[in-house]
Amino acid sequence: MRSVTYTMGVSLDGYIVGPDGRFDWTAPDEEFFRVVTEEMREVGVHLMGRRLYETMFYWETADRDPELDESLREWVALWRPLPKVVFSTTLSAVQGHARLASGSLAEEIERLRAEPGEGEIAIGGATLAAEAAASDLIDEYRARVHPVLVGGGIPFFPRRERRVDLELVESRTFSSKLVYLRYRVVR
């Protein structure tokens, strides 16, 4: 069965976006960007909300930029053909290799798990991840912990009154002082 993963950059105090709406502190350095690219190779479909879809839409045409370096071109070559499912109540259409979700998050994940196919089902965005976590749909949490305290904003982890036991699968520290933590949900 395909696993569902939630991966985001997070401040040490637990936020993916600061109170000012900025997340510029999450840009990976060259060393960690290689890890990001390798992770993308394992994704079979990416689920996201409207805000993340609009933020990531830049990458649908980024390869037209002559200033783009080779590592970013490689990432774009993986991102563009990747199937994406967008959850939105305000969008009537999406572009690129994306489609609007036709069912609830749980229904979409159930359908994707039942379909033949390879690769992880990646969830991007805290709001969608919080919904998936509340329904016990996430199999792995992957936190890219950045050495910054932002003091508030959008939290990485949903604020639920439910315990979830995790098993550490991988941890690495990079020269940029970023710490990568990969946890599997214990079922």
N, C-alpha and C positions, 0 to 999 in steps of 0.2 A: 504494500500500500504506500502511496506517495505521502511523504511527510510534509507538514506545514511548519514553516519557519518564519520567525519575526526577527529581522535584523535592522538595527538603526544605530547611528552615532548618538551617544548620550553623555551629558556632562557628569562629573563626579557626583553632583547633587541630584542626579536623576532626571534631567530634562533633555528632550530632543530639540526643543526650540526655546530660546530665552524669552523673558517677559517683553522684550522689545521686538519679538517676532524674528530675530536673527538666528541663523544657525551656521554662520560663516566659520565658526570654530570647528566644524565637523569635516572640513575638507581634508581628505587623506593625503599624506605625503607619498612620494614615489614608492617607497618600500611597502607601505600598507596598501597602496592602490593595486599592487600586484595580487594581494590577497583578495581584494574586492573583485578583481577581474576573474580570478580562479573560482570564487564563490558563484559568480554569475554563470559560469559554465555549467553549474549543477542545477540551475533553476529551469523548470519546465514551463511555468506560468507565473505571472506576477499579479497579485491582487492589490488594488489601491483605491483610495478615495479620490474625490475630485481635486482637492488641493495638491496632493502628491502628483496626480496625473498632470495637472497644469504646470507644476514645477519641473517635472521630468520631460515634458513635451519638447523642450529645447533639444534633447538628445536625438529626437527623430530626424533632425536635419543638421545636426552639429558637424557631420563629416564634410559638409560643404565649406566649412571654415578652413581656409588654407593655413591658418596659424595653429590648428589642432595638432598636437604631437602624436607620435605613433602609438603610445600606450592608450591615449584617449580614443584614437581611431579603432583600436582593437576592442575596447569596451563598447563603443557605439555599434560595432559589427555584431556584438553579442546581444545588445539591448534592442536594437531596431526590430529584428525578426521575432523576438520573444513575444509570445502571446500575453496580452494584458487584459485583465478584467477590471473595469472601473465601476465603483459603487457611487452613485450620485443621484440625488433627487432633483438637481437643478440642470444638469446637462441633458440635452436631447440627442446629441451625437458625439462621437469621439473619432479621432483620426489615428493613422498609423496602424500598427498591428494590435489594435485594441477593440474591445467591444464593451458595451454597457452591460452590467449584470442584469440578468432577467429574473433572478430569484434572490432570496435572502442570502446572507453570507454563509450560513450553515448549509443551505441547499446547494449553493455554488461549490463549496468545498466537497460536499458529499458527491456531487456529480463529477467533479474533477478527479476525485480519488477513485471513482468507479470506472472512469474512462481509461482505455489503454493509453499509455504514454509514460514517458520517463521524466525525471527531474522533479525537483522539489516544488511545492506550492509556496511561493514566497508572499508574505504579507508586508506591505509597506505603509507606514503611517500609524500614529498612535491611536487615533480614533477607531480605525478598522481593527487594529490589533487588540484594543480593549474589548471590542465586541467578540472577537474570536476567543480571547482569553476567558471571558465570562461564560462562554459556551463550551469551554474546555476543548478547543479545536487546535491549539498550538502545541506542536511536538517539540520544538526547539526555540530557545531564546538566544539570540546572538547580540551581545552588547559590545559596541566599540566605545569604550570608556575614554573620554578625552580629559586631559588634565586642566579642567576649568570648572569653576563654580559660577553658574549664571543666576542663581537666586530666585528662580521661578520660571513659569512658562508652561509648556505642554510636557507632561511627564511621560517617560518611557514606559513605565509599568502602570497598568490600570489600578485605580484605587478601588479595590474590591475587598469585601470582607470574606475572603476565601483563601485558604492556605493551598499552595501548590509546591510540592516537593520537587526539587531539581537535582540532577546529577551532573557534575562538572565533566564535560567531554574534552574540552580543550581550553587552554589559556596561554596567551603569548603577550610579551611586552615588546614594543617596537622602539627604535631609536628616538622617535618623536615623543616618547613617553605615553603613547596611546596603549591601552591594555585591551586586548581582545578576549572576551569571555564567551564561551559556547556551552550552554546548558541544555540538557535533554529533560523533558518532563518525565517524572517517575509515575508510572501508571500502575 
